[in-house]
Amino acid sequence: MQAKGLNRKQAGFTLIEVMVVIVILGVLAALIVPNVMGRGEKAKVDTTQITLKSVSGALDQYKMDNGKYPSMQDGGLGALVNKPESAKNWLPGGYVKGGYPKDSWDNDVQYVIPGTEGRPFDLYSFGADGQSGGEGNDADIYYQH
């Protein structure tokens, strides 16, 4: 019989093995995290573009029902939610659900009538910062007719 404690193999990891694993995980995190982090803001921009397209469709429906796009006196985009006095054939329940249209950053969608460059209206979001102008995620997002 062997004496207790002799010829036993040590179980576990050495300090070097643990450090190698930590370095590998650090390198993977450095490569993956920046790519994943930028996706959230890109998704908000894409969602805002979809919202603008949807609101544009609601404006077109309003025009078909009432013969004109809602003016600022009609309440602008508010006319898609609450019936203005000038609306002849307003859609019961409104043209957009959930209240005044908002972008992905919970800012009001902007509407100007008449639009610039001969467009019937301009529809846009101020982007992440909620202010006119900006760059990157803060840039204004316009609906292109």
C-alpha positions in Angstrom: 0.0 0.0 0.0 1.0 3.5 -0.7 1.3 6.1 2.0 -1.4 8.7 2.0 -0.5 11.9 0.1 2.3 10.3 -2.0 1.9 10.1 -5.8 -1.3 12.0 -5.9 -1.7 14.2 -9.0 -2.7 17.8 -8.3 -6.0 18.7 -9.8 -6.8 22.3 -10.9 -5.2 25.0 -13.1 -1.9 26.8 -12.9 -1.8 30.5 -12.6 -0.4 30.7 -16.2 -3.3 28.7 -17.6 -5.8 31.0 -15.9 -4.0 34.1 -17.2 -4.0 32.7 -20.8 -7.7 32.1 -20.6 -8.3 35.7 -19.3 -6.2 37.2 -22.1 -8.1 35.2 -24.7 -11.4 36.4 -23.3 -10.1 40.0 -23.2 -9.1 39.8 -26.9 -12.5 38.3 -27.9 -14.3 41.0 -25.9 -12.2 43.8 -27.6 -13.1 42.4 -31.0 -16.8 41.7 -30.4 -18.1 44.5 -28.1 -17.5 47.5 -30.4 -19.4 45.7 -33.2 -22.3 44.9 -31.0 -22.5 48.3 -29.3 -23.0 50.2 -32.5 -25.9 48.0 -33.6 -28.4 49.6 -31.1 -28.1 53.1 -32.5 -28.2 51.8 -36.1 -31.4 50.0 -35.2 -32.9 53.2 -33.8 -32.0 55.0 -37.0 -33.6 52.2 -39.1 -36.7 52.2 -36.9 -37.1 56.0 -37.2 -36.9 55.7 -41.0 -39.6 53.1 -40.9 -41.7 55.4 -38.7 -41.3 58.3 -41.1 -42.4 56.1 -44.0 -45.4 55.0 -42.0 -46.4 58.6 -41.0 -46.0 59.6 -44.7 -48.4 56.9 -45.6 -50.9 58.2 -43.0 -50.5 61.7 -44.4 -51.3 60.4 -47.9 -54.4 58.6 -46.6 -55.4 61.9 -44.8 -55.0 63.7 -48.1 -57.1 61.1 -50.0 -59.9 61.5 -47.4 -59.8 65.3 -47.1 -58.4 66.6 -50.3 -55.3 68.1 -48.7 -52.5 67.4 -46.3 -53.1 68.7 -42.8 -51.9 72.3 -42.4 -50.3 73.7 -39.3 -53.6 75.4 -38.5 -55.2 71.9 -38.5 -52.6 70.8 -35.9 -49.9 69.5 -38.2 -49.3 65.8 -37.4 -51.8 66.1 -34.6 -54.5 66.0 -37.2 -53.6 62.4 -37.7 -54.6 61.7 -34.1 -57.3 64.2 -33.3 -59.9 65.3 -35.8 -59.4 68.9 -36.9 -62.5 71.0 -37.6 -61.6 71.4 -41.3 -61.5 67.6 -41.9 -64.4 66.4 -44.0 -63.9 62.7 -44.1 -61.7 62.0 -41.1 -60.9 58.3 -40.4 -62.7 57.2 -37.2 -60.0 56.3 -34.7 -57.4 58.4 -36.5 -54.6 57.7 -39.0 -51.9 56.7 -36.5 -52.2 54.7 -33.3 -50.6 55.5 -30.0 -50.7 59.3 -30.1 -48.5 61.9 -31.8 -45.8 60.2 -33.9 -42.5 59.8 -32.1 -39.0 58.7 -33.3 -36.9 56.0 -31.7 -35.5 58.4 -29.1 -39.1 59.4 -28.0 -38.9 62.8 -29.7 -41.8 64.2 -31.8 -41.5 63.6 -35.5 -41.2 67.0 -37.3 -43.6 68.1 -40.0 -43.4 71.2 -42.2 -45.9 72.1 -44.9 -45.3 73.1 -47.6 -42.0 71.3 -47.9 -38.8 72.6 -49.4 -37.7 72.0 -53.0 -41.2 71.7 -54.3 -42.2 68.8 -52.0 -45.7 68.9 -50.5 -44.3 68.4 -47.0 -41.1 67.7 -45.1 -41.1 64.9 -42.5 -38.0 64.3 -40.3 -36.5 63.4 -37.0 -33.9 65.4 -35.2 -32.0 62.2 -34.4 -30.5 61.0 -31.1 -29.8 64.5 -29.7 -33.3 65.8 -30.4 -31.9 69.0 -31.9 -31.6 70.3 -35.4 -28.4 69.4 -37.2 -25.7 67.1 -35.8 -23.5 64.3 -37.1 -23.6 60.6 -36.8 -26.5 59.4 -34.6 -27.3 63.0 -33.8 -27.9 63.8 -37.5 -31.4 64.7 -38.7 -33.2 61.9 -40.5 -35.4 63.0 -43.4 -38.1 61.0 -45.1 -37.3 60.9 -48.8 -40.4 61.3 -51.0 
